[in-house]
């Protein structure tokens, strides 16, 4: 854990424990992490930055006319949390896994969230398994953290983006939000040149640069009512609009019951008298569609388009060739 993060945790816990307003002078002397020999001006600058970071993490810190600070517990904490020993162990295990995973982009925010729950949660004890994704987890995690910060601050960014055809082009984006799906991160934002809101695979983003010309000023505002969950799709439904096609899949009678769950509300499902199910669904990538069928089979077969069936067959033939 970095010194800055440790100082933030100490400040968060100190304010959470205080039962009366505390002055900046007391914080300087009583909170570990602020150098004792630091002059007042330097301390106040550091303290102001720390307060803003805590506020960004959901800690409601207020000050009165005398310059004393209080944590508004009713607005900071949603409800009292009383964890059993088993629940506390589960929190430690889950948070340790995420904090040790190089692909996890929010380690500082998680530590601050844990500070809201308990000062006794040890988050640095155990190793963790990395997320199952085929991209470099450390790189993807770092990019997501930068994108998340830009979205929170309302800052435009520029990047090179490689589309599903393998073509890379420069883009200027207004990042609205991010989500994790099927082991990959996605960015939802407005492409300023196209004036369209699109979804971008984070692993395909290169040369990311966030506009720093006016760091304290927002470059844009998210549309009212924006909800990133509306952009979550199935793995084969991400791609350029011009790549769209309709796929039809058949579930045999033993697997038909799985059609509703696997469709995730996408497309149309019809059933036959002999118990089979047919699923018509919008898709953008034949290779990802083939991968989806392999991952969720047996009992599922691509009916159309024929080219997607060819992609699946050639993929299986390649596996046989490589592994016998």
Buried (B, 14 or more C-beta within 10 A) or exposed (E): EEEBBEBBBBBBBBBBEBEEBBBBEBBBEEBEBBEEEEEEEEBEEBBEEBBEBBEEBBBBBEEEEEEBBBBEEEEBBEEEEEBEEEEBEEBBEEBBBBBBBBBBBBBBBBBBBBBBBBEEBEBEEEEBEBBEBEBEBEBBBBBBBBBBBBBEBBBBBBBBBBBBEEEEEEBBBBBBBBBBBBBBBBBBBBBBEEEEBBBBBBBBBEEBEBBEEEEEEEBBEBEEEEEBEEBBBBBBBBBEEEBEBEBBBBBBEEBBEBBEEBBEEBBEBEEEEEEBBBBBBBBBBBEBBBBBBBEBEEBBBBBBBEEBBEBBEEBEEEEEEEEE
